[in-house]
Amino acid sequence: MINVRVETQNNQITTMVVNGHAESDVHGNDLVCAGVSAIMFGLCNALDERMTNTKFEVTKNEFYIQSDLSQESETILRTGLIQLKTMEESYPKNIKIKQMEV
């Protein structure tokens, strides 16, 4: 299962963490994992290209993003969250999103 944790403060995304494996197919053939990875790499690339101060770290097993709380970062993160929710709707057994206000 891919786990997505989104923390918000005053309805603004502060942190997004994505980890786990969809297990919808064997490693290397898992299209759900590939889709989520593509969304997350695109998100990180957009944050980097737009030169936001949002910090992110990508490891083999996890994407960790801590927002700089700028409007531009919020727009990028909200766009990524919409894409991840679409994946969750299509593959509820493979991806779970948990949102919490901190």
N, C-alpha and C positions, 0 to 999 in steps of 0.2 A: 504494500500500500504506500502510495506517495502521500506524505503529510505536508500540508501547507498551513502555517500559522501566521496570521496577520494581526498585528497589534495596532490599535488606533488610539489617538488621544484627541478629544474634541472633533471626532469624525475625520481626522486626518491620519493617514497611514504613517506609523513611526518605524515599524519593523516588519519584515517579511522573511520567513524562513521556510525553505522547501527542502525536504529530504525523504529518503526511502526509495523503494523500487516498486513499480506498478505490478510486476509479476503477472502481466497479461500474456506474456510469451517468454521464451528463453532469452537470456542476455544476448544483446546484439540483434534481436528480432522484435523487441518490444516496442511497438509503435506508440503506445501511451507514454512510455518513458521518453521516447524520442520527441514526441510532441511537447511534453512539459519542458524538457531540456531546451528545445528551440525557443519556446516562449521566454524562459528565464534568461538564456543567453542574449536574446533580443532585447529584453528589458535592461540587462546590465550594459549592453552595448549602447543603448539609447541614453542611459544615465551618464556613461563615460563620454560619448560623443557630444552631448549637450553641455559637458563640463560642469555638471552639478557638483555640489559638495557631498552628495549622498555617498556613503561608504558601502562597499559590497565586497564580499569574499566568496570565491567559488572554489570548492574542494571537490574531490572525487565523489563525495557522498552528500554534499549540501550546498545550497545557495543561501547566503545570509546577506540581507540588505538592511541598512539602517539609514533612514531618510534624513535629509537635511531640512525637511519641512518646508521647502520652497514650493511654490505653485507648480513650477515645471516638473519637479520630482513627483509631486502628487499626481499630476496628470499622467505621467509615464507609469507610475505604480498602479493607478486605478485601471489603466488600459490593460496592463498585465493581469491584474486580478480578474477583470471581465473575461479575458481569454482562459484563465485557469478555471473559472466557474463554468465556462462552456465545456471544458474537458471533464469537469466533475459531473455535469449533467449527463454527458455521453457515456462516462465510465465510472459510475458511482461505486463500483466494487474495487476500483484501482486508485482513486484519488479522493482525498477528504480535505476540505478546507475548514479551518476553525478560525473564526474572527472573534476578537475580544477587545473591549475598551479597557485601557489601563490608566 
